[in-house]
Amino acid sequence: MLEAIARRRCLEATYNRMAVRLAPHILYTRHDELFVDAVTVARDGKRPREPKLGTFKLDGLRDPAVAGQQFRLEPGFDPGDAKYAGVTLLVAEMD
């Protein structure tokens, strides 16, 4: 996960028994558990109708692997958002 965020590379994993390709933007804690906010690039090989930032519990991501595909940060992503204050572990850097 850390490499994917730091290098802005997509992450492939299984989440809720579905193959997903994610563009992880930020890793943070909530209630002493790890979460990542990421854009779903593909779910079971299909692109979503519209890109949006979603929250994924790190424990729920099975067999994560860094993919070669780079990603751009979602325009609406704000690492300064109050929900990340004091709990951010790693954030993808802006261009």
Beta strands, then each sheet from edge to edge (+ up, - down):
strand 1: 9-15
strand 2: 18-30
strand 3: 33-43
strand 4: 53-57
strand 5: 62-70
strand 6: 88-91
sheet 1: 4+ 3- 2+ 1- 5+
sheet 2: 4+ 3- 2+ 6-
end
